[in-house]
C-alpha cells in the first residue's frame, strides 16, 4: 500500500518562506506526474504546481515566480519551495502522484499539510 506523507507546513509571516516535502512510502513505479494542490476554506481544491516525468512543469498563475517545484526520483519525493508568501496562500496543501503500473493507472493523495500565512 502506497502512502504519501507531507511535511513542512506551518505558520509563517507574509513575505516568508516554507518548503514542503512529500515522500511516497511503499513500492511505487511508473510515476508520470507529481504535484501539489491546495484548498482554502470555502474554495475548491486547485493545482498549485506539477511536474511530469518528462520534466514539464506548470504553475498556477497566482504562484508563478514565487513557488518552485522539484523532485527526487530516486526517493520518490517531490518538493515545493514557497517564497514571498502571501495571506492568500493560506490553505491545506496536498501532494499528488499519478502513474501507471502493470497497465493500471493510480492516483495517490497525501492527507494534507496546513500552511498559514499571517502576521
C-alpha positions in Angstrom: 0.0 0.0 0.0 1.5 3.3 -1.1 1.2 6.3 1.2 2.2 9.9 0.6 3.5 11.8 3.6 3.7 15.6 3.5 5.8 17.7 5.8 7.0 21.3 6.1 3.8 23.2 6.7 3.3 25.7 9.4 2.7 29.3 10.3 4.7 32.0 8.6 4.6 35.8 8.3 3.8 37.4 5.0 6.9 37.5 2.8 8.3 34.4 4.5 9.2 31.1 3.0 8.4 27.4 3.6 9.5 24.2 1.9 7.0 21.4 1.6 8.1 17.8 1.1 6.2 14.7 0.1 7.6 11.3 0.2 6.0 8.1 -1.1 6.3 5.1 1.1 5.9 1.6 -0.3 6.8 0.4 -3.7 5.7 2.8 -6.4 6.6 2.6 -10.1 5.6 4.3 -13.3 5.0 7.8 -11.9 4.3 10.3 -14.7 3.1 13.2 -12.6 3.9 14.7 -9.2 2.2 17.8 -8.0 0.8 20.0 -5.3 -2.7 21.2 -4.8 -4.2 23.4 -2.2 -7.6 24.0 -0.7 -8.6 27.1 1.2 -11.7 27.2 3.4 -14.8 27.5 1.2 -12.9 27.1 -2.0 -12.3 24.3 -4.4 -9.1 22.4 -4.5 -6.7 23.9 -7.1 -3.5 22.8 -8.6 -0.6 24.8 -7.5 2.3 23.2 -9.3 3.0 20.0 -11.2 6.0 18.2 -12.8 5.8 15.4 -15.2 8.3 12.6 -15.9 9.5 14.5 -19.0 10.2 17.5 -16.8 7.4 19.6 -18.0 6.5 22.0 -15.2 3.4 24.1 -14.7 2.4 26.6 -12.1 -0.8 28.3 -11.2 -0.6 31.9 -12.3 -1.0 33.1 -8.7 2.3 31.4 -7.6 4.5 31.9 -10.7 7.8 33.4 -9.8 7.3 32.6 -6.1 7.0 28.9 -5.9 9.3 26.2 -7.2 8.5 22.5 -7.6 11.3 19.9 -7.8 11.6 16.2 -7.3 14.0 13.4 -6.4 13.1 10.4 -8.4 15.4 8.1 -6.5 13.5 8.9 -3.3 10.0 9.2 -4.9 9.9 12.7 -3.3 8.5 15.9 -4.5 9.2 19.4 -3.0 7.6 22.8 -3.1 9.7 25.8 -2.2 7.4 28.7 -1.4 8.8 32.1 -1.2 7.3 35.6 -0.8 4.3 34.0 0.8 1.0 36.0 1.0 -2.0 35.6 3.1 -4.0 34.3 0.2 -1.6 31.3 0.1 -3.1 30.1 3.3 -4.6 26.7 2.7 -4.2 23.0 3.2 -1.6 21.7 0.7 -2.0 18.2 -0.7 0.6 16.1 -2.5 -0.5 14.1 -5.5 1.2 11.4 -7.6 -0.2 9.8 -10.7 1.1 7.0 -12.8 0.6 3.7 -14.5 1.9 0.3 -13.4 1.1 -3.1 -14.9 -1.4 -1.4 -17.2 -3.4 0.2 -14.4 -3.5 3.8 -13.5 -3.2 5.2 -10.0 -3.8 8.5 -8.3 -2.4 8.9 -4.8 -3.0 11.7 -2.4 -1.5 12.8 0.8 -3.6 13.8 3.8 -2.5 17.4 3.6 -0.4 19.9 5.5 -1.6 23.2 6.7 0.1 26.4 5.6 -1.0 29.6 7.3 0.4 33.0 6.3 -0.4 35.6 8.9 1.1 38.5 10.7 
